[in-house]
Amino acid sequence: MKANLFFAAAITLVMLSGCTGNKENAVQTSKAVTFDEVLATRRSVRSYDASKTISEAEVRELLVATQEAPSWANQQPSKYYVAMSPEKVEAVSNLVGERNKQNIAGAPVLIVCTYEKGKSGFFQGQQTNEIGDGWGAYDNGLSNAYFILAARAKGYDTLIMGMRDSDELRKLFNIPANEEVMAVISLGYRASEPNQPTHRPLDEIAQFS
Ligand SMILES: Cc1cc2nc3c(=O)[nH]c(=O)nc-3n(C[C@H](O)[C@H](O)[C@H](O)COP(=O)(O)O)c2cc1C
């Protein structure tokens, strides 16, 4: 309850602290958005309004939100390669498979997410437990979750893509070998309302004892 209130307050602050995006796309414009509203309206968007742009300053605000995410021993292994120029966006969109490419057409920003290996899940160079670099992937997912929720709170839409050519993305951005290439995230504005996914019954995924 306390944590939920804190998050709602944090998102309220984010909303009030100067959203420079297309205001009509914000979850709510006249009053602060609640965390529940962010959760309910954040969906994977596969249809983008190509007439709307996003500035580097706006993307920076969202990346600052990722820095609030927890990480193993505060290792902060996540890194982001932001494609914003039309040429770079086109180059990245050619590396996410044909279906994804069609679905993200018109999204003005594509972000390649990586994590630095050998940090999360390691202590003095030694793997701490059986998960190993899986903790880096875990931390990257957490950071990305902050990104997509902060994005929704400010009225943007996203699609996380695990279908991508990591080798070619590595070459495109000169990503060093000590980083694992994870998802590509599109950032833009929905052109139509996204599908609502079905969710498994809670009792299938949680046990109480
Ligand atoms: C790690 C990961 C990889 C994904 N890869 C793709 C992808 O390549 N293409 C796609 O259309 N959606 C992809 N998705 C989106 C999921 O299909 C989507 O999150 C899921 O269907 C639930 O829908 P929702 O995001 O609207 O709640 C991915 C999501 C995650 C978390």
The ligand as an SDF file (V2000), in Angstrom:
LIG
                    3D

 31 33  0  0  0  0  0  0  0  0999 V2000
   11.0950  -10.0860  -23.6090 C   0  0  0  0  0  0  0  0  0  0  0  0
    9.9400   -9.7560  -24.5190 C   0  0  0  0  0  0  0  0  0  0  0  0
   10.0690   -9.9510  -25.8820 C   0  0  0  0  0  0  0  0  0  0  0  0
    9.0180   -9.6120  -26.7420 C   0  0  0  0  0  0  0  0  0  0  0  0
    9.1950   -9.6990  -28.0970 N   0  0  0  0  0  0  0  0  0  0  0  0
    8.2080   -9.2850  -28.9220 C   0  0  0  0  0  0  0  0  0  0  0  0
    8.4130   -9.2250  -30.3190 C   0  0  0  0  0  0  0  0  0  0  0  0
    9.4930   -9.5170  -30.8490 O   0  0  0  0  0  0  0  0  0  0  0  0
    7.3840   -8.8140  -31.1010 N   0  0  0  0  0  0  0  0  0  0  0  0
    6.1700   -8.4450  -30.5750 C   0  0  0  0  0  0  0  0  0  0  0  0
    5.2760   -8.0720  -31.3440 O   0  0  0  0  0  0  0  0  0  0  0  0
    5.9590   -8.4540  -29.2360 N   0  0  0  0  0  0  0  0  0  0  0  0
    6.9370   -8.8400  -28.4010 C   0  0  0  0  0  0  0  0  0  0  0  0
    6.7520   -8.7870  -27.0470 N   0  0  0  0  0  0  0  0  0  0  0  0
    5.4820   -8.2790  -26.5040 C   0  0  0  0  0  0  0  0  0  0  0  0
    4.6030   -9.3880  -25.9050 C   0  0  0  0  0  0  0  0  0  0  0  0
    4.0300  -10.1390  -26.9500 O   0  0  0  0  0  0  0  0  0  0  0  0
    3.5240   -8.7220  -25.0350 C   0  0  0  0  0  0  0  0  0  0  0  0
    4.1330   -8.0650  -23.9670 O   0  0  0  0  0  0  0  0  0  0  0  0
    2.4980   -9.7160  -24.5070 C   0  0  0  0  0  0  0  0  0  0  0  0
    1.7610  -10.2860  -25.5620 O   0  0  0  0  0  0  0  0  0  0  0  0
    1.5140   -9.0640  -23.5200 C   0  0  0  0  0  0  0  0  0  0  0  0
    0.8520   -7.9630  -24.1320 O   0  0  0  0  0  0  0  0  0  0  0  0
    0.9340   -6.4910  -23.5170 P   0  0  0  0  0  0  0  0  0  0  0  0
    2.3770   -6.0650  -23.5590 O   0  0  0  0  0  0  0  0  0  0  0  0
    0.0800   -5.6520  -24.4230 O   0  0  0  0  0  0  0  0  0  0  0  0
    0.4240   -6.5300  -22.1320 O   0  0  0  0  0  0  0  0  0  0  0  0
    7.7920   -9.1230  -26.1970 C   0  0  0  0  0  0  0  0  0  0  0  0
    7.6850   -8.9110  -24.8090 C   0  0  0  0  0  0  0  0  0  0  0  0
    8.7360   -9.2100  -23.9950 C   0  0  0  0  0  0  0  0  0  0  0  0
    8.6090   -8.9160  -22.5080 C   0  0  0  0  0  0  0  0  0  0  0  0
  1  2  1  0
  2  3  1  0
  2 30  2  0
  3  4  2  0
  4  5  1  0
  4 28  1  0
  5  6  2  0
  6  7  1  0
  6 13  1  0
  7  8  2  0
  7  9  1  0
  9 10  1  0
 10 11  2  0
 10 12  1  0
 12 13  2  0
 13 14  1  0
 14 15  1  0
 14 28  1  0
 15 16  1  0
 16 17  1  0
 16 18  1  0
 18 19  1  0
 18 20  1  0
 20 21  1  0
 20 22  1  0
 22 23  1  0
 23 24  1  0
 24 25  2  0
 24 26  1  0
 24 27  1  0
 28 29  2  0
 29 30  1  0
 30 31  1  0
M  END
$$$$
